Amino acid sequence: MSGAKIAVVCLAVAFAGCGSRRTITPTHGVAYRAAFGGQRAAPARAPVDPAPGLDSQEAAIIAASYRNSLAPKGAQPDQEPQLLIVAPQKAGSAARPAPSVPGN
C-alpha cells in the first residue's frame, strides 16, 4: 500500500470511531448552542419612539454655559471653537521611525 492509501484508511477509521452516535451523547453541544443563542441579535420589534434628547439650541446653550464655567472669573471665554489644521501628507511618503529605532 502506498502512503496516501494508508493515510486515507487511518482517517476513515478515526472518523468512524469518533463520530458515531454511540460516542456522542444527546446533550452534546448544548452549552455551545446556549452560548451562541445568547449572542443572536434581538428579534425585530415594533419601532419605538426615539429617546428624548436635546435639540441643537439646547445643546448650544449647555455648551456655552460649560465654556463659561471653565473660564477664569471676570474673563469672557472664546465663543468660537478652536480648530486644528494639519498639513496633508505627501503621496508615497511613509512616516519615519524615531532615530532610536534601528534601520532595516
Summary of the structure (lengths in Angstrom):
residues: 104
radius of gyration: 33.1
end to end distance: 51.0
largest distance: 95.9
contacts: 109
relative contact order: 0.04
helix: 38%
strand: 0%
